[in-house]
Amino acid sequence: MDYDIKKDNRFYNVDLLKALAIFFVIIYHGWLSKINFIEAPSFETYFNFFLMTILSTGVPLFFFCNGFLLFNRSFDFKKHIFKVIRLMIITTIWAFLTIGVMMFTDNVYFSPMEFFKAVLDLKQDMIGYLWFMGALVCVHIVFPVLKAAFDANKKSILYLAFISYLLPLGFMIIDRICSAIVKDSGGVYFKMFNPFNSLFAYSFTFFCLGGLCNFYQEKIEKFIEEKNINAKLIASGLIFVSCVCLATYGVLKSYRIGSIWDMVFSSYDSIFTIVNVVAIYILSLNYKPEKNNFMVRTIYYVGKNTLGIYFIHEIFIHIFTKHLVVIPWCTNIIFNVFYASAIIFASLFVTWIIKKIPLLKHIL
């Protein structure tokens, strides 16, 4: 056991946020519950669709936690460059491994050229989930500049957090207006002014926001205590209202396009997700365990091994989901929670085994 409950200056809330992030991601990727209220309108389908709204915080919480931990620790430029290169290499290794395993479990054959093309195309039904690693690497590539700016002037990072969200949003609105005025307009003219074009810009927003929250965490907690603010109630209320708004928009959008809109992946950059991430962070400040019990250790080990769990979980989901989806009682939300938990523990176990093998431990 390397978990010390009495360790000074430990950010327990980040353990919780990372565990929550991977839990939300896996529930989303392995979702079995019925949500098609267009074809089968019922309380169940609408309710399940509403519950999915909170899952849009999964990926943003990962970026938030990365920024939270990186910005406020000592920086070694050489080590950081090697870390970026390592992330790119192990992501590529897992792309090949994942496709290889899925070929075996699906009993399909790819020629060497098809196999290589599947990796290059980031084949969606196999390794599409690795897009996140690309976005994470992009953030880490820019991080040395962000770190220098953060150390020199916190306002510069706050500025980046805002513009990385507002600029893409603003140019998208302009593009929609132009498209409405001029049919089939691509909006190329205005896109050339967007420094975040073709990037997952929101990753910078949550990454910078995490760094700022770490720096001001003591002040935030002190402010809440001195002003006697019921932060739990306010944060919970904000999450509920934000989820209702996002679900309402999702329902209207779904009816407009004639199919269920993916409000998880499509809402990472929405104002509702930003509100929910901040609210979840505020709630996490109350997580200050005093006893080293099973739940505390579980949260710690899951949070500590999120990278391994992320790489491995899709293989388990790929194998099991196609068989479970045909079983009626597997489509209720309670089973989804247990299913996601089982995937987490299975992935954690495989991660633990890999880390015990001298040569393989370097791929996690």
N, C-alpha and C positions, 0 to 999 in steps of 0.2 A: 504494500500500500504506500503510495507516494503522495497521498492527499492529506494535507495538514490543515485541519479546521481552525487551528489557532494561528495560522500564518498571518503575519502583519501585512497591511497594505494590499490584501487580496481583494480583487473585485469580484465578489461572489455573484453580483447581479449579471456580470458578463458570462459566467458559467451558465446561468439560467437562460440568458438571451440566446447563446449559441445552441443550447440544447433545444430550446423552443423553435429556433430557426430551422434546424434540421428536421424536427418533428413536423413542422408545417409543410416543408418541402416534400417530405415523404408521403404525408397524407394526400397532398395534391397530386403527386406523380402516381400514387396507387389508388386514386379515388374510384370507388365502386358504387357509391350511393346515387340514386336516381335524381337528376336535376332537369330533365327535359320537360319543362312545364309547357312548352309549345305543343308537343305531341301528346303529353299526358298531364294536363293541368290538375294539380291537387295540392293540398296543404303540404304533403311530404316533399314534393319536388320544389315548391317555392321555398320551403324552410331549409332544405338542403342547399339550395342555391344561395340563400342568405348566409348560411354558415360558412360557405366557401370564401366569403369576402375577407375574413381575417387571414386567410392563407396567403393573400397578396403581400403580407409583411415578411414572409419567410426569407426570400432572397435579399430584400433590402436590409433585414436584420444582420445577415452575414456581412454585408459591406459596412454596416454601422459598427459591428463588433471589431472588424479589421481596423477601421480607422480609430476606434476607441483605444485599441491596444498599441497600435503602431506610432501614432503621433506623439505620445507622451513617454516614450522610452528612448534610450540612447540610440543613436543612429550610426551604423558602420556602412559606409558606401560600398566597400568591396563585398562585404557579406550580403548586402542587399542585392547587388547585381547577380551574385551566385544563386540567391534565393529565387530571383525572377527566372533565371535560366533553368533552375531545378523544377520550378512549377511547370514550365513549358515542356520539359522532357518527360516528367511523370504523367502529365496530362496526355501526351502523345502515346506513352506506354499503355495507359489505361484505355485509350481509344482502341488500340490494337487488341488488347486483352479482352475488352468487353465485346467487341464484334466477334472475336474468336469463340468466346464462351457462348454467345447467343446463337452463332451458327451451329454449334454442337447441340444446344438444347432445342433448337428449332428444326434440327435435322435438315439444314439447307447447305448448299455448297456455293462458295464464291471462288471464281478463278483468282489468281494472284492480282490481276489487273482490276477485277471487280472489288476485291478486298481493299486494295489501295484506294480505289475511287470512293468506296464507302467512307473511308476515313477522311479523305479530302473534302467530300461533300457534307461531312458531319451528319451522316444518315440519321434522319429524325427518329425512326422507330427503334434505333439502337443506341446511338451516342449523341443524339440531339441535346441531351441534358448537359453536355460538356460546354455548351455556350457560356455557362457561368464562369468556367475557368478562364475562358478567353477574356471576359470582362474583368475578372480579378487580376489577371496578368497585366492588362492595360492600365489599371489603376496603380499597380505596383511599379510599372515602368515609369510613370509620371511622379511617383511618390517622392523621390529625392528633391525635386523642385518644390513639391507641396510642403515637405518637411522644413525646408529652408524658409519658406514663406510663413509657415506656422510659427516657427521659433522667432522670426523677426517681427511679425505683426499678425495677431489673431484675426484682425478684421479682413485680411486678405483671404483667409480660408473661409470665413463667413461669406465673403463676396463670391468666391467660387461655388460654394454650396448653393447660393441663390441663383447665380447665372446658369449653372449646369442644369438647373431645373426650369428656370423661367425662359431662357433663350429657345430651347427646343420646343417648349410649349407655345411660345409666341410665334415662332416661325411656322409651326404646324397650323395655327389659327390663320395666319396670313395665307398659307398655302391653300387651306380650305376655302377661304374667301376668293382667292384668285381662281381656283378651280370652278367655283360657282359662277363667276363672271365670264371666264373663258373656258369653254368646254374642253376637257381632257388636258388641261394645263398641268404641267409637271412641277411648276413652282421652282424651276432650277435657279432663276435669278436670285431669289431670296435665300436659297439654301447655301449659296456660296459665302454668305455672311455668318453662317452658323459654325463656330469652331468645334462643336460637338456632333457635327453631321456624321452619320453612320456609326457613331459610338453609342453604347448604353450609358447616356449622359447621367441618368439618375444614380448610377453606381458612384460617381464622384460626389453627388449630393449627399448620399447616406454615409459615404466614407468620411467626408469632411465633417458632417454633422456628428459622427461618432467621436472624432478627435476633439471637437469642441465640447461635447458633453463630458468627456473624461476630464478635460482641463477645468471645467466649471462645476464638476459634480459636487464638491464640498459646498460651494456657494449655493447650488440648487437645493441641496438638503437643508442647509442652514436657513435659507429663505422660507422653505416650506414649514420648517419647525418654528421659526420666529413669528411668522404671520399666521400660524395655527391653521394652515390650509388643509382641508380634507382632500389631499392629493389622490387618494384611492378612489373616492367617489367621483371626482372631476375627471380623472383619467378613464375610469370605467364608463362614465357617461359619454365622453368624447368618442371612445371606441364604438359604443353602441350606435350613436348618432351617425358616425362616419360610415359604419357598416350598413346601416339602413339606407343612407344616401347612395353608397356604391351599389348596393343590391338593386335599388330602385332604378338607377341609371342602367344597370346591367339587364334588367327585365325589359326596359324600354328599347335598349339597343338590340336585344335579342329578337324582339318582335319586329323591329325595323329591318333587320338583315335576314329574318326568317330561319334562324338557327341559334343555338345557345352560344352566346358570346363568352369567350374565355376571359373572365374578369380577373383572374389571378395573374397570368402572364401579361395581359394587356393593361394592368393597373399598377405595375411597379412604379411608374412615374406619375401616378395621380396624387392629387392633394389629399385624398382620403387615406392613401397608404402612408403618406408622410405623417399625417395626424396620428394614425394608429401606431406607427413605429415610435414616435415620441411618447405617446401615451403608455405604450407597453414598457418603454424604458423607465418612465416615471414609476410605474407599478413595480418594476424590478428592483427599485431602490429599497423596497421593503424586505427583500430577500437577504437576510443576514443570519444564516444558520449558526446555532450555538452547539449543536450536537452532531457528531460524525455518524449519522445513521444511514440506512440503505438508500433512501431517497436522495440525500445530499451527495453521497458518493456516486450514485447513478447519474445525476445531473452533471457532476464534475467530469466523469469519464466519458459521457456522451459528448459534452462540450469540448473536451480535450481532443477527441478523435473525430471531429466533424468532417475533416478532409477525407479520411479513410472511409467513413460511413457514406459520404457523398459519392465517392467513386464506385463503391460496391453495391449500394442499395438498388440501383436500377437493374442489376442482373437478377436479383431476387424478385423484384416486381415483374420483370419481363417473364420470368418462369411461372410465377404463381397467379398473377392477375388474370391471364387468359383462361385459367381453369376456374377461378373463384367467381368470375363475373356471371357465370351461368347458374350459380347456386342462389336461389331467391333470398334466403336469410342473410347472405353475405353483403347485400346492398344497403343495409341499414347503417346509420351513422355510428352507432356504438361499435359495430364490428369493424368499421373503418379505423376507429381509434386504436382498437386492439391489434388490427392488422399492421398499421403503421408502427406501433410499438414493437411488434414481433420482428418487422423488417429492420428496425433500428438495432435491436439486440443481436439479430443474426449477423448484420453487417459489422457490428462492434466486435463480435466474436471472431469473425474472419480477419478483421483488422488486427486484433490481438495476436492471432496466430501468425499473420504475415510479419508483424513486428518482432516476433520471436525467431524468425529465420534470418540469419546474417545477411545473405545476399538480397533477399526480397524486402527487407525492412526499409530500404532506401527509396522504394516506390510509394511510400506513404509519408 
